[in-house]
């Protein structure tokens, strides 16, 4: 029987999954909410069902059964890293294929504490912090005091800690403290947030490294034990809420900017450590290992994302498999359906630099306040080095739903060198047109000026 995929997500990722399905010759079914009726993913899908909530597993599975689907792709966000949903998908009376890692892997790597324990057992460096979930504010304060002392002894001029939901991810459930007196109230707040959002009120505390680069390693494994990587990315430029705004691949470019350490050695180190940990858990899908690197070249594993990531396409853009272009979502679906890779690491080559710009309706001068309103004009130049991923129509107005993040598009830019890629990104930001208005008929603001400014900080450690 021909496989049919339910796309349990929205917007540009739903469109990219549709594209991958068409490339593989697979049928697909889309879902959408009332708020998303104007989205391009709804217009493109021939077969679609309206639901109330992308986060409701009962609705998602009911549609899968009604439409005769054999597999579910969760995209990113929503149910993508919910191991309970993944387990339910494969263990129900009419089992389906979950496009992602095994549910046990999602469970084990979804816990920051478990990742930290596994890494330490294997001699992989992790950020100093707690190794067990904390539930008691007195114990939390004691551990925080130890970490403040470590930071001071390490030469941090303004020591800070991060108090995190242990089951969190994507920058959610994280608060920062600067002094010991803040620990208890922040701990209580994060614990309550974690219980409400993730159903797990465990909290961890980590030392915050003030000067760092945020790097990622893109891996792909399958059920046959095959495992490869697609290089590294740099995701250091983020909003104050730790939401990424500019990403670049590879993670460092020594020809563009040199450091007091060997960038090549650090990239090799984090790739090798990531592969070791992935092999140890039998990782069998697309996944991202996230690292923090200090100005001295020390690398610390931060977390693992057991899903496709927003920025996957810049890794694909610089990679070739036996000389062919790469589509990581296509590869993710293939391995979920049981395929062998058909290539090894030796067959993967890398060329050039790719940059992703996240175009968002937000006021970056007011703490990145998300904005809603109507897009009346959205145009960009048709350059061969540019790929634009968007669910926003170009031929009609579009109302930004207030129910979701106001992400408008992802601009993927490639260049043979980093300076060329940066110049092309600057050209795009000068020529792109995004016009619209708020409900109060004021001009709609986007983060384009912020992206122009921050482009110059790529690969650079804060001074």
Buried (B, 14 or more C-beta within 10 A) or exposed (E): EEBBBBBBBBBBBBBBBBBBBEEBEBBBBBBBBEBBEBBBBBBBBEEBBBBEEBBEBEBBBEBBEEBEBBBBBBBBBBBBBBBEBBBBBEEEEEEBBBBBBBBEBBBBBBBBBBBBBBBEEEEBBBBBBBEEBBEEBEBBBEBBEBBBEBBEEEEBEEBBBBBBBBBBBBBBBBBEBEEEEBBBEBBBEBBEBBBEEBEBBBBBBBBBBBEBBBBBBBBBBBBEEBBBBBBBBBBBBBBEEEBBBBBBBBBBBEEBEEBEBBBEEBBEBBBEBBBEBBEEBBBBBBBBBBBBBBBEBBBBBBBBBBBBBBBBBBBBBBBBBEEEEBBBBBBBBBBBBEBEBEBEEEBBEBEBBBBBBBBBBBBBEEEBEBBBBBBEEBEBEEBEBBBBBBBBBEEEBBBBBEEBBBBBBBBBBBBEEBEBBBBBBBBBBEEBEBEBBBEEEEEBBBBBEBBBEBBEEBBEBEE
